[in-house]
Amino acid sequence: MAPHEGDEARAAWLRLVERTLGGRPASSLAARIEPSMLVEPLAPAGRLPPLWSRGGSAWTRLQRLDRDDIASARRGLENGADGIEFVLAGAPTAWRGGIEHAALAPLLGELPIDRLALRFSAGSRLEVAATIDDAIAAARLDPSLMRVSFGLDPIGGAARGGATLAKGQRDALVATVERLAGRGYRGPVLSADARPIHAAGGFASTELAYAAAAYVSLLRALLDGGVVDGVALAAIDVALAADADQFVTMSKLRAMRLLQARILAAAGLPPAALPLHAETAWSMLAAEDEGSNVVRATIAALAAALGGADSIAVLPHRAASAAGDAEAERLALTLQAVLAEEARLHAVDDPGAGSGTVESLTLALAEAAWSLLQEIEGLGGLPAAESSSWLAARIAADREDGRRRLASGEAAIIGVTLHRADGAPLPDPVDEAVGDPFGARRRAAPFERRSS
């Protein structure tokens, strides 16, 4: 068979590339994303169809609120937030503090919740759903007109605690979903939230595998409990971290949609939309040279938008050192406004479709995560994977490889491990969450100045 004309043109182009590289092969430009994953930046054009479409609408811009501060919430709305993510104390995503359960209803009562998108990070506290529903009922609002993501994460909470859900807990989970669906809520009730895996140091493939395993566990619990297919599928969303590795973040979000489609096909269920939330990563924040966090957050938010996130929350650039800084909170929302209203990133459906590099990375991450999902299921599911220390060991290996790359200079954090303002050598790295395999860690923290 004669070679395709396009193949000949590509071969000629690659020869030119290698000539500019001084004879080095074009493959030398490949980037190591994870220890066993290389991505070719000069991959041929992809052929996958777009994986997502917002229909011309922008993503939902959320302000994260992790303290009882009505003034901060109101400032966020004045600064352009479409809604608020309320982070409850004890939730795995409460990087610092969190809102006490008793303070939630008063906060909701002082906000125009009929005009807001509401998202909650509640962990395994199912009783939070009743508090939210009571606040909406007290305001005499129609649940079917509300935009609410309840953010209950009972499966993930059990897994991180090394326990399975008892039958009574599963029954309570099913009852909660059915009651809220009966009340008319359209938004997701449960969340397969993998942000804590990223915050603990897990690679993208580990984060995706965890999200997929949590999704499977939640879906299985609902279907086994007798919830009808349509209600069960509408009840679950996924939350992922967005970091400053633009193409990995874009591809990770796209890969999650492939994984969900494959899970549903394997279960014999019809295709269903996947609500996907992204938050700029806690782990990429630095307490030194905080201005660099603005750049990292911009890249992460851009990647989340281009990767198809339906809602995005940007952590303020001073969140690691000065939580509650009003100017930092304003800038985090302004950043999203620029990306949405000036750059208009939402105007194109799935810009990564057709890019050989983005598509090959999407497929590589999806395949790696699917393989890990099979391992998790082979162990008996997500809680069993944690009980056997499989998950903790996987995250620890990811974390140590990332730390080694920073210490050796193979990877860098601007302002901390590279171009330090004081020019001082790096200190010996110290783990900021010793003894907790799932503890949230900032990658910069081991290399930052420490008071004597």
N, C-alpha and C positions, 0 to 999 in steps of 0.2 A: 504494500500500500504506500502510495506516495505521501511524503510528509505534508501536513496541512500548511497552507501559506502563512497562517498566523503563527504556527510553531516556528517556522523559519525566521520570521520577523522577530519573534521573541528571542530566539537563539542569537541572532545578530545583535540585538539590543543588549543582551547579557554579556556578550563579548566586549562591547564598548564599556559596560560597567566595570568589568574586570580589568580592562586597560587602565581606567581611571584609578583603580585600586592597586595599581602597581603589580599586577599579576596575581593578586590574591583572588580566590574564587568568590563569586557573588554570595555564596552560602556563608561567608565569614561575617556578613552583615546581620545574620540571624540573631535575634534577641532571646536570651534565656528568661522565660517568664517564671518557670518553676523548675526544680531540679531535673525533671524528666520532660520538660516541655520547651521546645524551641519554636520560634515563630519567624517565618521568612518574610521580610519586609517587601520583597519584590515578587510576591505571589501573583499568579495570573488573575485576571478579573474573575470575580465570583459569579455564580449563577442562581443563588437562592433567591426566592421572592422576598419582599419585605416581610419582616416578622411582626411588625406592629404598625398601627396607624391611630393617631388621635383625631383624625378627621378634620384637621386644621385648627383644632383647639390647643391651647397651651396646657402644660402640666399644671397641677395645683401647687401653688407656692405656700408652704407651711412655715410657721415659726414654731420652733421647739420651745416648750415651756416646762422646765423641770423644777419649779419652785412656786410657792404660793405667792404670786406677785401679779395682782390684777393690773397694776400700772404697766408692767412689762407687756402683758397681753394686749392691752389697749394700744400701746406704742407700736406693737407689731402690726396691728390692723391699720393704724394710721400710716405705717411705712409700706403698705402694699401687700401684706399677707392675705391670701385667700382663706386661710384658716389656721388652726393651731393644733400642734401635737402635744397632748398633755402626757407627761412622763410620770408615772406613779412611783412612789417610794417602794423599793423592793423589786421593781422590774429589772430584768437583766440589762436593759438599756439605760438604766439610771446611772450614767457615768459619774454624776455628782449629785447626791441627795435624791431629789424626787418629791412629788407632791403627796402629802399624806392623804389617805382616803377621805378622812373627815373634811378636808379642805376643798375637795373636788366640787361638791354640789354648790357651795357658796360662790366658787369661781364661775361655774356655768351660769348661775343665776344673775351674775353681773355683766354677762357678755351677750351680744346680739346673736345668739346661736342659730337663729332662724336664717341668718345670712352667711353663715360660716361653714367651711368644711371642717369637720371635727375628726381628729385621729387621736387614739389613745394607745399608750404602751403600758399595759396593765399586768404583764406577766401572767401568772397562774391564778390571779384573784378574780374568780368568776363573779363575785358579788359586785364588782365595779360596774358590770353591765346593768344591774338593777339601778344603781345610783344614777347612771347616765339616762336611762329610760325614765326614771322618776323625774329628773330635771326637765326633760323634754315634755313629759306629761304635765308637769306643773306650769310650764309656759304655754300650755294648750296648743302645742304644735303637732302637725301631722307627720308621723315618722316616715311616711312614704315620700315626703318632700324634703327630708333631711339628707345631708351628706355625712354619714357617720361610719368610721372604721373603728370598731370597738377594741381591736388589738389584743384580744385575749390569747395567751400563748401557753396553755396548760401542758401540752405535750413537750415543748421545749423546756419548760420549767421542771417537769419531771425528769427529763433526760439529764439536765445539768445537775440535778440532785441525786442522780443515780437510782431513781425509783420508777416504777411503772404506774400508770393510772389504775387505781382500783375500780371495780365495777361501779361503785357508787359515784365515783368522780366522773366516769364516762357517762353515766346516766345524767348527772348534773350538766355536763357539757352538752349532751344532746337536748336536754330540756331547755337550756338557755338558748341554743340556736333556734329551736322550733318556736319558742315563745317570742323571740325577737322577730322572726320571719312572720309569725302570725300577727304581730303588731304592725307589720308593714315596712319594716326597715329593709332597704335595698342593699346597703353597704355591707362589706365583710364584717363578720363577727370575730373570726379567729385569724391569727397571723402565724405563718411559718417564718419566724424572725431570725435571720442568720447574722444580724449585725454584731451580736456578742462574739461570734466565732471569729469574725474579722478583727474585732477589738482585742481578742486574746492572742492574735498573731497568726491565725489561720490563713493559708493561701486562698486564692480565688476558687480553685477546684474543691477545697475542703469546705469553704463557705457555701458553695453551690450544692455540694452533696448533703450538707446539713439541712439546707433549705428544702431540698427535694425529699429528704427522709422525713422531715417534720411535716411537709405537705402530705406525704403518703400516710403518715400516722394519723393526722387530723382527719383526712378523708376517710380512712378505714374506720376510725372511731365513729364518725357520723353515719356512714352507710351501714355498719354493723349494728348501730343503734336504731335503725329504721328510718333515718331521715331520707326523704326522697332525693333522687339524684340532683334535680335542679336546685333545690335549696342547699344541699351539701356543697355543690360546686360554687355557688354564689357566696358561700359563707367564709371562704378562705382567701387571704391575700398573702403575698410574700414581701418581706422587707430585706434589703441588702445594703451594704455599705458601698459608698462611692469614694474612691481615693484618687490621688493625683496621677496615677498611671492611666492615662486617658483611654488607650485602646484596650487595655485589660478590663477597665470598668465598662466601656461600651459593650465589649464582647460578653462580659459576664452577665449583664442584664439580658442581652439577646439570647444567651445560652439558657437562661432560666426559662424563657418561653419555650424553647425547644424541649427542655426537660419536662415541663408540665404537659406539653402535648404528647410526649412519649409515655408519660405515666398514665394519662387518660386513655390512650390507645391500648396500652397493655392491660388496663382494667376493663376494657370494653365500654368505656364511657364516651359520650359525644364530646367534641371540642367545646371548650368554654373559655371565655375571656379570663385573663389573669391580672387582677389589680396588683401593680408592682410599685412599691414605695422605695425610695432611696434617700439615704442620709449621708452627708459628707462624713468621712471616717474620723472617729475619735482618735484612732491610732496614728493618724498622720499629723496631728497637732503638735507643735513645738512650743515650749514655754520660753525659749530663747529666740531672738530675732522674729518676734511675732508677726511682723509685717509679711514675712514669707508665707504665713498661713493663709493670707488673702489670696495669693497666687495659687497655692495648692487647692483652696476651696473653689476658686474660679474654674480651674481645670476639672475638678471632680464634679462640680455641678453641670458644667458643659457636657462632660462625658455621660452623666446620668440622663440628661435631656436627650442627647443624641442616641443613647442606648434604649430609650423608650420608657423611662420611668413615668408613671402616671401622677405621682406626687413626689416632691423633693423638699427636704429640710436641709438648710445649710447651717452648720455649727458656727457660731461667732468665732472670729480669729483669736479672741482672748479667752476662750472657754476653758483652756487648760490652766490659766493663771488668775483670771479675774472674772469669774462667773457673774453674770448680771450687768456687764458693762453695756450701757444703753447705746453708745456709739457703735460698738462692735455688733450689737444686734441689728441696728439700723443698716450697717454696711452689708451684713449677711443677706438681708432682704433686697437691698439695692442691687446687689450682685445678680440675684435672680431676675430682677426687673430688667436689667440691661440685656441679659441673655434671652429673655422672652420677648421684650418689647422693642429692643433695638437690633439685636442680632437675629431675632425671629427664628430661633432654632426649631420651633415647633412647626414651621411652615412646610417642612419636607418630611415625608414618611420614611422612617428607617434609613437615614443617610448611609449607614454601614453596609446596606445591601448592595452587592456588586463590587465591593472592595475585596480583593483577594486576601489581603492581610486580615481585615476584620472578620471575614467569613471563615478563614482557616483557623483563626484564634477562637472564634465562637464555637466551631465544631470541636476543636481540640479540648476546650474547657468543658463542653457538654459531654464529650466521651469520657474524659477523666472523671467528671462528677458522677456520671452514670455507673462507671466501674466501681467507684467508692460506694455509691448507693447500694449496689449489689452486695458488697461486703457488709454494709450495715444491716441490710435485710437478712443476709445469711447468719448474722449474729443474733437475730431475733428482733431487730428494729432499733430505733434510736435510743431508748432508755437502756437496752441491753448493751449497745455499743459503748455507752458511757460507763455502765457498771463494770464492764470487762476492761476498762481503761483504754480501749481502742481509740476512742475519740480524743481523750486527753493526750495520748501518745502521739497521735497524728498532728494535733495542734502544736504540741511541744516541738516536734521535729520541724514543722514549718517555721515556728518562731525562732528556733536556734539557727536555722539556715539563714533567715532574714537578718538576724543580729550579726552572724559571721560575715555576711556580705557588707554590712555597714562598717564593721570594725576593720575589714580588710581594704575598704575603699572601692570594692566592686560596685557597691551601690552608695548613694549619698543622700543626706538631708541638708539642703542648702541652709546655711546659717548655724548649723549644729555640727555635722560631721565634715562639712565642706564650706570654705569661706566663712569661718567663724569670725565674729566681729572682734574678739580679743586676740585672735591669732594663736591662742593657747592650744597645746596638744590635747587630744581626746583623753578624758579620764577613763579609768577602767570601768567597763560597763557594769551596772548593777540593776538587777531585775526589780521593778517597782511593784510587783504583785507576787512576791515569793510565796510558794506554798499553795497557790490557787491556780490550778491549770486553766480555769475559765475566766480568770480575772482580767479586766480591761487594762491594757497596757498601751502607752504611747511609745512608738518606735524611737522617738528622740530622747525619751527620758533617761535611758541608761548612759547617754553621752553628754547630758547637760551638766552645767556647773552644780555642784552640791556644796551647801554651806558646811563649814567644819564644825 
